[in-house]
Amino acid sequence: MEWELDALALANLVVMYLAPGTMSPISLLELGIYAANGGNKLVVCCPEGFHRKGNVDIVCERYGIEQVDSLDELTDAIRTWYFQWHEFMSHMSQQMIYPK
């Protein structure tokens, strides 16, 4: 468990899929941890049918965590994040090479 928390803390983006028909207690714990710490690097996919969807909806809404309802939307959210990150990193590289 400690190595997972360490790895999550180092990640630039954390993607969480809460599948219908599962209980996912550890994922719910991790959602709570990230919510308490701002949740700014978390994207949650919680489709209809997940047994605690209502709770997840409330937590994501309250703490401003990006939430989607399908794997297609999750893929789009990851792509969007990646392209924004790549653009930011390219900009930073240019600033380091050609400082003003």
The first five atom37 places (N, CA, C, CB, O) and aatype in JSON, in Angstrom:
{
  "aatype": [12, 6, 17, 6, 10, 3, 0, 10, 0, 10, 0, 2, 10, 19, 19, 12, 18, 10, 0, 14, 7, 16, 12, 15, 14, 9, 15, 10, 10, 6, 10, 7, 9, 18, 0, 0, 2, 7, 7, 2, 11, 10, 19, 19, 4, 4, 14, 6, 7, 13, 8, 1, 11, 7, 2, 19, 3, 9, 19, 4, 6, 1, 18, 7, 9, 6, 5, 19, 3, 15, 10, 3, 6, 10, 16, 3, 0, 9, 1, 16, 17, 18, 13, 5, 17, 8, 6, 13, 12, 15, 8, 12, 15, 5, 5, 12, 9, 18, 14, 11],
  "atom_mask": [
    [1, 1, 1, 1, 1],
    [1, 1, 1, 1, 1],
    [1, 1, 1, 1, 1],
    [1, 1, 1, 1, 1],
    [1, 1, 1, 1, 1],
    [1, 1, 1, 1, 1],
    [1, 1, 1, 1, 1],
    [1, 1, 1, 1, 1],
    [1, 1, 1, 1, 1],
    [1, 1, 1, 1, 1],
    [1, 1, 1, 1, 1],
    [1, 1, 1, 1, 1],
    [1, 1, 1, 1, 1],
    [1, 1, 1, 1, 1],
    [1, 1, 1, 1, 1],
    [1, 1, 1, 1, 1],
    [1, 1, 1, 1, 1],
    [1, 1, 1, 1, 1],
    [1, 1, 1, 1, 1],
    [1, 1, 1, 1, 1],
    [1, 1, 1, 0, 1],
    [1, 1, 1, 1, 1],
    [1, 1, 1, 1, 1],
    [1, 1, 1, 1, 1],
    [1, 1, 1, 1, 1],
    [1, 1, 1, 1, 1],
    [1, 1, 1, 1, 1],
    [1, 1, 1, 1, 1],
    [1, 1, 1, 1, 1],
    [1, 1, 1, 1, 1],
    [1, 1, 1, 1, 1],
    [1, 1, 1, 0, 1],
    [1, 1, 1, 1, 1],
    [1, 1, 1, 1, 1],
    [1, 1, 1, 1, 1],
    [1, 1, 1, 1, 1],
    [1, 1, 1, 1, 1],
    [1, 1, 1, 0, 1],
    [1, 1, 1, 0, 1],
    [1, 1, 1, 1, 1],
    [1, 1, 1, 1, 1],
    [1, 1, 1, 1, 1],
    [1, 1, 1, 1, 1],
    [1, 1, 1, 1, 1],
    [1, 1, 1, 1, 1],
    [1, 1, 1, 1, 1],
    [1, 1, 1, 1, 1],
    [1, 1, 1, 1, 1],
    [1, 1, 1, 0, 1],
    [1, 1, 1, 1, 1],
    [1, 1, 1, 1, 1],
    [1, 1, 1, 1, 1],
    [1, 1, 1, 1, 1],
    [1, 1, 1, 0, 1],
    [1, 1, 1, 1, 1],
    [1, 1, 1, 1, 1],
    [1, 1, 1, 1, 1],
    [1, 1, 1, 1, 1],
    [1, 1, 1, 1, 1],
    [1, 1, 1, 1, 1],
    [1, 1, 1, 1, 1],
    [1, 1, 1, 1, 1],
    [1, 1, 1, 1, 1],
    [1, 1, 1, 0, 1],
    [1, 1, 1, 1, 1],
    [1, 1, 1, 1, 1],
    [1, 1, 1, 1, 1],
    [1, 1, 1, 1, 1],
    [1, 1, 1, 1, 1],
    [1, 1, 1, 1, 1],
    [1, 1, 1, 1, 1],
    [1, 1, 1, 1, 1],
    [1, 1, 1, 1, 1],
    [1, 1, 1, 1, 1],
    [1, 1, 1, 1, 1],
    [1, 1, 1, 1, 1],
    [1, 1, 1, 1, 1],
    [1, 1, 1, 1, 1],
    [1, 1, 1, 1, 1],
    [1, 1, 1, 1, 1],
    [1, 1, 1, 1, 1],
    [1, 1, 1, 1, 1],
    [1, 1, 1, 1, 1],
    [1, 1, 1, 1, 1],
    [1, 1, 1, 1, 1],
    [1, 1, 1, 1, 1],
    [1, 1, 1, 1, 1],
    [1, 1, 1, 1, 1],
    [1, 1, 1, 1, 1],
    [1, 1, 1, 1, 1],
    [1, 1, 1, 1, 1],
    [1, 1, 1, 1, 1],
    [1, 1, 1, 1, 1],
    [1, 1, 1, 1, 1],
    [1, 1, 1, 1, 1],
    [1, 1, 1, 1, 1],
    [1, 1, 1, 1, 1],
    [1, 1, 1, 1, 1],
    [1, 1, 1, 1, 1],
    [1, 1, 1, 1, 1]
  ],
  "atom_positions": [
    [[0.82, -1.19, 0.0], [0.0, 0.0, 0.0], [0.87, 1.26, 0.0], [-0.93, 0.0, 1.21], [0.53, 2.24, -0.66]],
    [[1.97, 1.25, 0.73], [2.8, 2.46, 0.78], [3.4, 2.8, -0.57], [3.9, 2.29, 1.8], [3.47, 3.98, -0.94]],
    [[3.85, 1.79, -1.33], [4.44, 2.07, -2.63], [3.4, 2.66, -3.57], [5.05, 0.8, -3.24], [3.72, 3.5, -4.4]],
    [[2.14, 2.21, -3.45], [1.07, 2.77, -4.29], [0.85, 4.24, -3.97], [-0.23, 1.99, -4.1], [0.74, 5.06, -4.88]],
    [[0.79, 4.57, -2.7], [0.58, 5.97, -2.31], [1.74, 6.84, -2.76], [0.39, 6.07, -0.79], [1.55, 7.97, -3.21]],
    [[2.97, 6.31, -2.64], [4.14, 7.06, -3.1], [4.07, 7.29, -4.6], [5.43, 6.31, -2.74], [4.33, 8.4, -5.07]],
    [[3.73, 6.25, -5.35], [3.64, 6.38, -6.81], [2.52, 7.35, -7.21], [3.4, 5.01, -7.45], [2.7, 8.15, -8.13]],
    [[1.39, 7.3, -6.54], [0.3, 8.22, -6.84], [0.7, 9.66, -6.55], [-0.94, 7.85, -6.04], [0.31, 10.57, -7.29]],
    [[1.47, 9.86, -5.49], [1.92, 11.21, -5.16], [2.85, 11.76, -6.23], [2.61, 11.22, -3.81], [2.87, 12.97, -6.46]],
    [[3.63, 10.91, -6.88], [4.57, 11.34, -7.91], [3.93, 11.51, -9.29], [5.7, 10.36, -8.01], [4.5, 12.16, -10.16]],
    [[2.77, 10.93, -9.48], [2.12, 10.95, -10.8], [1.68, 12.35, -11.2], [0.92, 10.01, -10.8], [1.29, 13.16, -10.36]],
    [[1.75, 12.63, -12.49], [1.22, 13.88, -13.02], [-0.28, 13.82, -13.21], [1.9, 14.22, -14.34], [-0.97, 14.84, -13.12]],
    [[-0.78, 12.64, -13.49], [-2.21, 12.43, -13.7], [-2.59, 11.08, -13.09], [-2.57, 12.49, -15.22], [-1.88, 10.09, -13.27]],
    [[-3.7, 11.07, -12.38], [-4.23, 9.83, -11.81], [-5.59, 9.59, -12.44], [-4.32, 9.9, -10.22], [-6.47, 10.45, -12.37]],
    [[-5.76, 8.43, -13.06], [-7.01, 8.07, -13.72], [-7.66, 6.96, -12.92], [-6.76, 7.63, -15.2], [-7.02, 5.96, -12.59]],
    [[-8.92, 7.14, -12.61], [-9.64, 6.17, -11.79], [-10.89, 5.71, -12.54], [-10.0, 6.77, -10.41], [-11.71, 6.53, -12.96]],
    [[-11.03, 4.4, -12.69], [-12.23, 3.83, -13.3], [-12.93, 2.98, -12.25], [-11.87, 2.97, -14.57], [-12.37, 2.01, -11.74]],
    [[-14.15, 3.35, -11.94], [-14.95, 2.63, -10.95], [-16.02, 1.84, -11.7], [-15.61, 3.62, -9.91], [-17.07, 2.36, -12.05]],
    [[-15.72, 0.58, -11.94], [-16.55, -0.25, -12.81], [-17.85, -0.68, -12.14], [-15.77, -1.48, -13.24], [-17.85, -1.05, -10.96]],
    [[-18.94, -0.62, -12.89], [-20.2, -1.16, -12.37], [-20.01, -2.63, -11.99], [-21.33, -1.02, -13.41], [-19.3, -3.38, -12.66]],
    [[-20.65, -3.03, -10.91], [-20.57, -4.41, -10.46], [-19.39, -4.69, -9.54], [0.0, 0.0, 0.0], [-19.21, -5.82, -9.09]],
    [[-18.57, -3.67, -9.27], [-17.45, -3.85, -8.35], [-17.69, -3.04, -7.08], [-16.13, -3.43, -9.01], [-18.52, -2.12, -7.06]],
    [[-16.97, -3.38, -6.04], [-17.06, -2.64, -4.78], [-15.97, -1.56, -4.71], [-16.95, -3.6, -3.58], [-16.24, -0.45, -4.26]],
    [[-14.76, -1.88, -5.14], [-13.63, -0.94, -5.26], [-13.33, -0.15, -3.98], [-13.91, 0.03, -6.36], [-13.2, 1.07, -4.04]],
    [[-13.2, -0.82, -2.83], [-12.96, -0.07, -1.6], [-11.65, 0.71, -1.58], [-12.99, -1.0, -0.43], [-11.59, 1.81, -1.03]],
    [[-10.6, 0.16, -2.16], [-9.32, 0.86, -2.17], [-9.39, 2.09, -3.08], [-8.18, -0.07, -2.63], [-8.86, 3.15, -2.74]],
    [[-10.05, 1.94, -4.22], [-10.21, 3.1, -5.12], [-11.02, 4.2, -4.45], [-10.89, 2.67, -6.44], [-10.7, 5.38, -4.61]],
    [[-12.04, 3.83, -3.72], [-12.83, 4.84, -3.0], [-11.99, 5.52, -1.92], [-14.07, 4.19, -2.36], [-12.11, 6.72, -1.71]],
    [[-11.14, 4.76, -1.25], [-10.22, 5.34, -0.27], [-9.29, 6.34, -0.95], [-9.39, 4.22, 0.44], [-9.09, 7.45, -0.46]],
    [[-8.72, 5.93, -2.09], [-7.82, 6.81, -2.83], [-8.55, 8.06, -3.33], [-7.19, 6.06, -4.0], [-7.97, 9.14, -3.34]],
    [[-9.8, 7.92, -3.75], [-10.59, 9.08, -4.15], [-10.71, 10.05, -2.98], [-12.0, 8.64, -4.62], [-10.55, 11.26, -3.16]],
    [[-10.97, 9.53, -1.8], [-11.06, 10.38, -0.61], [-9.75, 11.08, -0.3], [0.0, 0.0, 0.0], [-9.74, 12.26, 0.06]],
    [[-8.65, 10.37, -0.44], [-7.33, 10.96, -0.19], [-7.09, 12.11, -1.16], [-6.21, 9.9, -0.31], [-6.65, 13.19, -0.76]],
    [[-7.36, 11.87, -2.45], [-7.13, 12.92, -3.44], [-8.1, 14.07, -3.28], [-7.25, 12.36, -4.83], [-7.71, 15.23, -3.48]],
    [[-9.32, 13.8, -2.92], [-10.29, 14.87, -2.7], [-9.8, 15.79, -1.58], [-11.69, 14.29, -2.35], [-9.88, 17.01, -1.68]],
    [[-9.28, 15.19, -0.52], [-8.8, 15.97, 0.62], [-7.58, 16.8, 0.26], [-8.47, 15.04, 1.78], [-7.29, 17.8, 0.92]],
    [[-6.85, 16.4, -0.79], [-5.64, 17.11, -1.2], [-5.84, 17.94, -2.46], [-4.52, 16.13, -1.42], [-4.87, 18.29, -3.13]],
    [[-7.07, 18.24, -2.79], [-7.34, 19.12, -3.92], [-7.85, 18.43, -5.17], [0.0, 0.0, 0.0], [-8.64, 19.02, -5.91]],
    [[-7.42, 17.2, -5.44], [-7.93, 16.44, -6.56], [-7.63, 17.0, -7.93], [0.0, 0.0, 0.0], [-8.26, 16.6, -8.91]],
    [[-6.65, 17.91, -8.03], [-6.4, 18.58, -9.3], [-5.72, 17.72, -10.35], [-5.58, 19.79, -9.07], [-5.64, 18.13, -11.51]],
    [[-5.22, 16.55, -9.99], [-4.59, 15.7, -11.0], [-5.33, 14.38, -11.16], [-3.13, 15.42, -10.62], [-4.76, 13.38, -11.58]],
    [[-6.6, 14.4, -10.83], [-7.42, 13.2, -10.84], [-8.54, 13.33, -11.85], [-7.99, 12.93, -9.45], [-9.21, 14.36, -11.94]],
    [[-8.75, 12.26, -12.63], [-9.91, 12.14, -13.52], [-10.61, 10.84, -13.13], [-9.48, 12.15, -15.05], [-9.99, 9.78, -13.09]],
    [[-11.9, 10.93, -12.85], [-12.67, 9.77, -12.39], [-13.73, 9.41, -13.42], [-13.34, 10.07, -11.02], [-14.48, 10.27, -13.89]],
    [[-13.77, 8.13, -13.77], [-14.84, 7.6, -14.61], [-15.7, 6.72, -13.73], [-14.27, 6.8, -15.85], [-15.26, 5.69, -13.22]],
    [[-16.94, 7.14, -13.56], [-17.86, 6.4, -12.69], [-19.2, 6.25, -13.43], [-18.06, 7.12, -11.31], [-20.08, 7.1, -13.29]],
    [[-19.35, 5.17, -14.21], [-20.57, 4.97, -14.97], [-21.77, 4.63, -14.08], [-20.37, 3.87, -16.0], [-21.62, 4.24, -12.92]],
    [[-22.95, 4.78, -14.66], [-24.16, 4.31, -13.99], [-23.97, 2.84, -13.66], [-25.44, 4.53, -14.88], [-23.41, 2.08, -14.45]],
    [[-24.44, 2.44, -12.5], [-24.34, 1.05, -12.1], [-23.27, 0.8, -11.04], [0.0, 0.0, 0.0], [-23.28, -0.24, -10.38]],
    [[-22.34, 1.77, -10.86], [-21.39, 1.62, -9.76], [-22.16, 1.83, -8.46], [-20.2, 2.63, -9.88], [-22.93, 2.78, -8.34]],
    [[-21.96, 0.95, -7.51], [-22.82, 0.9, -6.32], [-22.77, 2.16, -5.46], [-22.45, -0.27, -5.49], [-23.7, 2.39, -4.69]],
    [[-21.74, 2.96, -5.56], [-21.66, 4.2, -4.78], [-21.55, 5.43, -5.69], [-20.45, 4.15, -3.83], [-20.94, 6.43, -5.31]],
    [[-22.15, 5.34, -6.87], [-22.05, 6.44, -7.82], [-22.53, 7.76, -7.22], [-22.87, 6.12, -9.07], [-21.9, 8.8, -7.45]],
    [[-23.59, 7.75, -6.49], [-24.1, 8.98, -5.87], [-23.06, 9.63, -4.97], [0.0, 0.0, 0.0], [-22.88, 10.85, -4.99]],
    [[-22.38, 8.82, -4.16], [-21.34, 9.34, -3.28], [-20.17, 9.9, -4.09], [-20.84, 8.22, -2.33], [-19.65, 10.98, -3.78]],
    [[-19.78, 9.17, -5.13], [-18.67, 9.62, -5.98], [-19.04, 10.94, -6.65], [-18.31, 8.55, -7.05], [-18.22, 11.86, -6.71]],
    [[-20.26, 11.05, -7.16], [-20.72, 12.29, -7.79], [-20.6, 13.47, -6.83], [-22.18, 12.14, -8.26], [-20.12, 14.54, -7.21]],
    [[-21.04, 13.27, -5.59], [-21.0, 14.35, -4.6], [-19.57, 14.76, -4.29], [-21.71, 13.91, -3.31], [-19.26, 15.95, -4.24]],
    [[-18.69, 13.78, -4.07], [-17.29, 14.09, -3.75], [-16.63, 14.83, -4.91], [-16.5, 12.8, -3.43], [-15.94, 15.83, -4.7]],
    [[-16.83, 14.34, -6.13], [-16.21, 15.0, -7.29], [-16.73, 16.42, -7.47], [-16.47, 14.18, -8.57], [-15.96, 17.34, -7.75]],
    [[-18.02, 16.6, -7.3], [-18.61, 17.94, -7.43], [-18.07, 18.88, -6.35], [-20.15, 17.86, -7.32], [-17.65, 20.0, -6.65]],
    [[-18.08, 18.43, -5.14], [-17.65, 19.27, -4.01], [-16.2, 19.69, -4.13], [-17.87, 18.54, -2.7], [-15.86, 20.84, -3.82]],
    [[-15.33, 18.78, -4.57], [-13.9, 19.05, -4.58], [-13.35, 19.39, -5.97], [-13.16, 17.87, -4.04], [-12.13, 19.48, -6.16]],
    [[-14.24, 19.59, -6.94], [-13.82, 20.03, -8.26], [-12.99, 19.01, -9.02], [0.0, 0.0, 0.0], [-12.11, 19.37, -9.8]],
    [[-13.28, 17.74, -8.8], [-12.56, 16.67, -9.48], [-13.26, 16.39, -10.81], [-12.51, 15.38, -8.59], [-14.48, 16.24, -10.87]],
    [[-12.45, 16.31, -11.86], [-13.03, 16.01, -13.18], [-13.63, 14.61, -13.17], [-11.95, 16.14, -14.3], [-12.98, 13.65, -12.77]],
    [[-14.87, 14.52, -13.62], [-15.56, 13.24, -13.64], [-16.23, 13.04, -14.98], [-16.6, 13.15, -12.51], [-16.82, 13.96, -15.55]],
    [[-16.14, 11.81, -15.49], [-16.79, 11.45, -16.75], [-17.61, 10.18, -16.53], [-15.73, 11.24, -17.9], [-17.45, 9.49, -15.52]],
    [[-18.5, 9.89, -17.48], [-19.44, 8.78, -17.31], [-19.16, 7.55, -18.17], [-20.8, 9.25, -17.6], [-19.83, 6.53, -18.02]],
    [[-18.18, 7.64, -19.08], [-17.93, 6.5, -19.96], [-16.44, 6.38, -20.27], [-18.74, 6.64, -21.28], [-15.67, 7.32, -20.07]],
    [[-16.06, 5.21, -20.76], [-14.65, 5.01, -21.13], [-14.26, 5.88, -22.31], [-14.4, 3.54, -21.46], [-13.11, 6.32, -22.4]],
    [[-15.19, 6.15, -23.23], [-14.9, 7.05, -24.35], [-14.6, 8.46, -23.84], [-16.08, 7.09, -25.34], [-13.65, 9.1, -24.3]],
    [[-15.4, 8.94, -22.9], [-15.16, 10.26, -22.31], [-13.86, 10.28, -21.52], [-16.33, 10.66, -21.4], [-13.15, 11.29, -21.51]],
    [[-13.54, 9.17, -20.87], [-12.29, 9.07, -20.12], [-11.1, 9.17, -21.09], [-12.23, 7.75, -19.32], [-10.12, 9.86, -20.81]],
    [[-11.19, 8.47, -22.2], [-10.13, 8.53, -23.22], [-9.95, 9.96, -23.7], [-10.46, 7.6, -24.41], [-8.82, 10.43, -23.84]],
    [[-11.05, 10.65, -23.97], [-10.97, 12.05, -24.41], [-10.33, 12.93, -23.34], [-12.37, 12.58, -24.75], [-9.52, 13.8, -23.66]],
    [[-10.69, 12.72, -22.09], [-10.12, 13.52, -20.99], [-8.62, 13.3, -20.87], [-10.81, 13.19, -19.67], [-7.86, 14.24, -20.63]],
    [[-8.18, 12.05, -21.03], [-6.75, 11.74, -20.95], [-6.02, 12.4, -22.12], [-6.51, 10.2, -20.96], [-4.95, 12.98, -21.94]],
    [[-6.59, 12.3, -23.32], [-5.97, 12.93, -24.49], [-5.84, 14.44, -24.3], [-6.78, 12.64, -25.76], [-4.79, 15.02, -24.56]],
    [[-6.91, 15.06, -23.83], [-6.89, 16.5, -23.59], [-5.81, 16.86, -22.6], [-8.25, 16.99, -23.09], [-5.04, 17.81, -22.82]],
    [[-5.73, 16.12, -21.5], [-4.7, 16.37, -20.49], [-3.31, 16.23, -21.12], [-4.86, 15.4, -19.3], [-2.45, 17.08, -20.92]],
    [[-3.11, 15.16, -21.88], [-1.8, 14.91, -22.48], [-1.39, 16.05, -23.4], [-1.81, 13.58, -23.26], [-0.26, 16.54, -23.32]],
    [[-2.29, 16.49, -24.28], [-1.94, 17.55, -25.21], [-1.66, 18.86, -24.48], [-3.05, 17.74, -26.23], [-0.76, 19.6, -24.88]],
    [[-2.4, 19.16, -23.42], [-2.13, 20.36, -22.64], [-0.78, 20.25, -21.93], [-3.25, 20.6, -21.62], [-0.02, 21.21, -21.88]],
    [[-0.5, 19.08, -21.38], [0.77, 18.84, -20.71], [1.92, 18.96, -21.7], [0.79, 17.46, -20.04], [2.93, 19.61, -21.41]],
    [[1.78, 18.34, -22.87], [2.82, 18.38, -23.89], [3.08, 19.82, -24.34], [2.44, 17.5, -25.09], [4.23, 20.22, -24.5]],
    [[2.02, 20.59, -24.53], [2.16, 21.99, -24.93], [2.89, 22.78, -23.84], [0.77, 22.6, -25.2], [3.78, 23.58, -24.15]],
    [[2.52, 22.56, -22.6], [3.17, 23.24, -21.48], [4.66, 22.88, -21.42], [2.48, 22.87, -20.15], [5.51, 23.77, -21.27]],
    [[4.98, 21.59, -21.55], [6.37, 21.16, -21.48], [7.18, 21.72, -22.65], [6.46, 19.64, -21.47], [8.33, 22.1, -22.47]],
    [[6.59, 21.79, -23.84], [7.27, 22.38, -24.99], [7.56, 23.85, -24.75], [6.43, 22.21, -26.27], [8.65, 24.35, -25.06]],
    [[6.58, 24.53, -24.2], [6.75, 25.95, -23.87], [7.87, 26.13, -22.85], [5.43, 26.55, -23.33], [8.7, 27.02, -22.99]],
    [[7.89, 25.29, -21.83], [8.93, 25.38, -20.8], [10.3, 25.1, -21.38], [8.64, 24.41, -19.65], [11.28, 25.75, -21.02]],
    [[10.39, 24.13, -22.29], [11.66, 23.82, -22.94], [12.17, 25.02, -23.72], [11.51, 22.6, -23.87], [13.35, 25.35, -23.68]],
    [[11.27, 25.68, -24.44], [11.66, 26.86, -25.21], [12.15, 27.97, -24.29], [10.49, 27.35, -26.06], [13.09, 28.68, -24.62]],
    [[11.51, 28.12, -23.15], [11.92, 29.14, -22.18], [13.32, 28.86, -21.65], [10.92, 29.23, -21.02], [14.09, 29.78, -21.39]],
    [[13.63, 27.57, -21.48], [14.95, 27.21, -20.97], [16.03, 27.4, -22.04], [14.94, 25.75, -20.47], [17.16, 27.77, -21.72]],
    [[15.68, 27.14, -23.3], [16.64, 27.26, -24.39], [16.85, 28.73, -24.78], [16.16, 26.44, -25.61], [17.97, 29.18, -25.01]],
    [[15.74, 29.45, -24.84], [15.79, 30.84, -25.26], [15.21, 31.75, -24.18], [15.03, 31.03, -26.57], [14.13, 32.31, -24.37]],
    [[15.89, 31.91, -23.06], [15.34, 32.76, -21.99], [15.28, 34.22, -22.45], [16.19, 32.63, -20.7], [16.09, 34.68, -23.26]],
    [[14.33, 34.91, -21.91], [14.16, 36.34, -22.28], [15.04, 37.2, -21.42], [12.7, 36.79, -22.13], [15.05, 38.42, -21.57]]
  ]
}
